[in-house]
C-alpha cells in the first residue's frame, strides 16, 4: 500500500456502507468522527509547538497566513475569518490564500489546486516573509498549489506550519512545524471532507485558539477581544463586562461608549482609568488585558470591586 495516500484508499470496514440501514451507516460515520478527533489528540504535542512558534512571530508584529485548496482551503478560510469577530484579530494582519480565489469558496475551480506557481506567486505578491507565520494544509500533503506556497514561504523566511493527513509528504517534511493527523481511509473512499476534514477543522480551531489565548485575547475564559459587529455581540460585550466587574449594566454601557466598543478598554475604564489611558496601557501591554491591568497605577486598581 502507498502509505503516502492512505486518505485515498478504500477500507474494507466501510465497503458495504451503501447497503447498510441508515442507523448502521450513521453509527459507522460517527465512529469515524471520533477517530478523527483521536488523531488530533495524538498530534497535540506538535500543535503546541506550532502554536508557541506562531505566537512568537505574531507577538513581534507578524501576520498570520493560511493557505490551502479545495476542502482544506475552505476550512482554513473559515478558521481565519472567525479570528476577527471572535478575538478582534486585525484584518490587516490576516491573509487567506485559497487556490482559485473567492470563487473556490463555493465552486470547484478547474486546475486551481494543481498550479504550484500560483501558490508561490501569491506568497510573493503579498510580501510574505520573516515576520509572518504561515499555516498550510492539505489532506494529501502533496497538493501542488499548497506545497508551492509553502516552499515560497520557506524561502522568504516565514515560519511554516504544515498540516496533512498522510505522513512523509512534502507539506510535512518541508514545514518548520509539521502536524500529522493520522486519520487513514475514509468511510467514503477519498472523501476527505469526512475524517480528514474533521481532524483538520479541530486542529485549526485548537491551534488558533491557543495562539489567541497566549496573545492575551482571552481573559478569565472570556472573549475580551471580540468585535461587537451586531446586536448579539453588543449584548455579549455587555455580559462579559458585567461578569468581570459586577458593575450595573448602565455603567457597563457607558464605559463601552467611552471605549468606542472595545471590551478591554471598557474594562480598564470600569477599573478607574480614563479612556485614553486605557488605550495607552493596552498598547504598551501588546493588547494583553491582564498585563495592562497590572500596569495600571495602584490608585486606579484600588477603586475596582473586580475580583483579582
N, C-alpha and C positions, 0 to 999 in steps of 0.2 A: 504493500500500500504506500502511496505517496503521502508521507506524513505532513508535507507542507500544504496539503489540500484536504485535510480532514473535514473541513466545513462543507466540502463539495460532495462527499461520499454518501452513499445510501446505507442506512443502518437496518439490519435485519429486525431490530426491535420494532421498527415502525412500518415494515413492509406491507402490512395488511391494514393500515390505518383507514383506507378508503372503504373497507368492508366492515369496520367496527361500528358498534352503536354510537350514537352521539355522546353518551356518557363516557364510554370507553375512550373515544378519541379525545375528549376534553381532559380526562384524567391523565392520559399519556402526555398531552401537551403541557398541562400544569406541572407534571413531574419534570418535564424538560426545563421549565422556567425556574424551578427550584435548583436544578443543576446549574443553570446559568449564574444564579446568584452565588452558588457554591464556588464557581470558577473565579468570581470576583473576590470572594473571601480568601481564596488561595493566593491571590495576587496582591493582598493588602500591603505587604512589605514593599513591593515595587511602587504601588500607588503612594505610599507615604513618602518614599524617597523622591518621587517625581514632584509631589506637592511641595515639599520643602525647597526643592531646587527652583520651582516656579515662583514660590513666594519670594525668594531672594532676588530674582530678576525684577519682579513686579514692585517690590519694595524700593528698588532703585529707579523706578520710573518707566520700566519697560512695558511693552504691550503684550496682551495675551492673544495668541493667534490659533485658530482652529483650521484644519484642512482635512477634506475628505471628499468622497464621491459616492453617489447612489445613496443607499440606506445609511451608511456610515456618515456620509457628509451631511445628510439631513438631521441625524442625531447630534452631530457636532454643532450645527447651526442652532438647533433647539436649545442645547445646553448653554451655548454662548449668549444667545438672545435673552435668556432668563436671568443672566447675571446683572443686567442693568436695572430692571424693576425690583428684583429681589434684594440685591446688595448695594445698589447705587453705583455699580461699576461704570466708569465713564465711557461713553461710546467711542471717544477718540482713542481709547487705549484697548480697543477690541477689534479684531479682524476676523472675518469668517470667509474662508476660501473654499468655495464649493465648485466642483467640476461642472461646467455648463452654466454657471451663474445662477441668478434668481429663478430662471425658468425651470431649472432642475429641481426646485423645491417640490413641484407637483407633477412635472413631466420628465420622462426619460429623455435625455439629450444624446442623440446618437454620437458615439465615438468620444464623448467628452472625457470619460474616465480612462481612456486609452492614450491620452495625449500627455506624455510626461513633460514635454517642453512647455505646455500651457501652465502646468503647476509651477514649474521653475520660473516662468515669466511673471506670474502673479507675485511670487516672492520678491523678485527684483523690482517690479513695478511699485510695490508698497514699501520698498526700502527696509525690508525685514532684516535684522542683523543682531549684533551682540547684545543690545539691551533687552531683547524680546524673548518670550517663552513661546515655543511653537509646539502645538499638540496635533499630531496626525493620526488618523485611524482608518483602518480597512480590515474587514474580516479576513480576507485572504492574506493580507500582509504584503501583497505584490502589486496592487493597483497602480498602474503607471503614473497617473496624474498625482496621486498622493505621494508615491515614492520620489517622483521628480521634484515635488515641492519640498519634501523632507531633505533631500540631498542639497538643494539650493539653500535651504535654511541652515543646514550644517556648514556649508561652505562660507556663508556670510557670518558665521559665529553665533547664531542664535542657539539658545538652549532647546534641545529637541526631545520630545516625548513621543514614542511610537506605541500605539495600542492596536493589537492584532489578535486574531483567534487561531492562527497557525504559527507554530514555532519555527525558529531558524529561517525566517523570511526577512527580506530587506528592511521592512519597516521596523523590525525588532533589532536586527543585527547592526543597523546603521544609526539607530537613535541613541542619544546620550542616556536616556532612561526608557528602556523597553518594558512594556506591560503586556505580558502574555496571558490571555484569557482562554483557558483550555475548555472550550465548550463542545468540541467534537462534532459528530454528524448531527444533522437537523432532523426533526420529525418529518418534515417535508424536504427531501434532499435538495440542498443548495439554497434553500430559502433562508438566507442569513438575517432576515428581519426577525427571526424567531429566537433561538437560543443565543446566537452570536449578537444579535441586535439588543436583546435584553441585557446581556453582560456588558456590552459597550455603554448602553444608557446608564446602567447602575454605576459603572466605573467612572464615567464622566461626571455624574452627579456627585459622587463621593470626592473625586479629585478636586473639582472646582469649589465645592462647599468647604472642604478642608482648607484650601488656599484662602478663601474669603474669611474663614474663621481666624486663620493665622494673621491675616492682614487687619484684623480688628473691626471687621464689618458685621460682627455678631457680638452682642453684649448680653451676658446673663441669659443666653439661649434665645435671644430675640433679634429680629431683623432690623437693627437700628440704621442700616444703610439704605433701606427701601426708598423707592421713589413713589410718592403719592400721586399717581397719574390718573386715578379715577376715584369715585366716591368711596368704593370699598376700601381702597388703600389709604385714603384720608382717615377714614374711621379706624383702620388698623394702626395708623401712626398715633392717633389719639389713645387708643387702647394700650399700646406699648408704653407710652409715657405715663399714663395713669398707673399701669402696673409697676413701672420702675420707680416712680416718685411718690405715689399715693396722694397726688395732688388732685383737687377738683377738676372736672373736665373743662370748666370755663377758663381756669388758669392755664391748663394744657393748651387749649385752643389759642389763647393769647400768645403763649410762648412760641407756638408753631408759626403764627403770623409774623412775629418778630424775627423768627429764624428763617423766614421765607420757605417754610415747609420742610426744612431739614431736621430730621428727628434728633440727630446727635447734637446739633447746635441748640435745639429747643431744650434738650435735657440739661445742657450746661446753663442755659438761661434760667431754668427752673432751680438750678443749684445756686443761683445768685449772680451769674456772670451777665455782663452786657452782651448784646448780640454780636457786636464787632469783636469783643474779647473772646467770645465762644468760638468764632470762626478762626481767630488767630491761634488759639490753643489747639484746635483740631488740625490746622495746617502744620504747626510745629510738631504735632504728635503723629503726623503722617496719616491722619484720618482715624486713628485708634481712639475710641471713646474712653476706654479705661485709662489709657496713658494721659489723655487730655484732662480727665477728671483729677488725676494725681498731680498734674502740673498746675491746676488752678490754685490760687492763693488760699491758704488755710482759712482766712476770714470768710471766703466765699463758701467753702465746703461746710463750714460750721452752721450755715444758715439752713441747710437742707435737712429734711427728715428722711431722706432716702436711705435705705439700709446699705451698709458697706458691701 
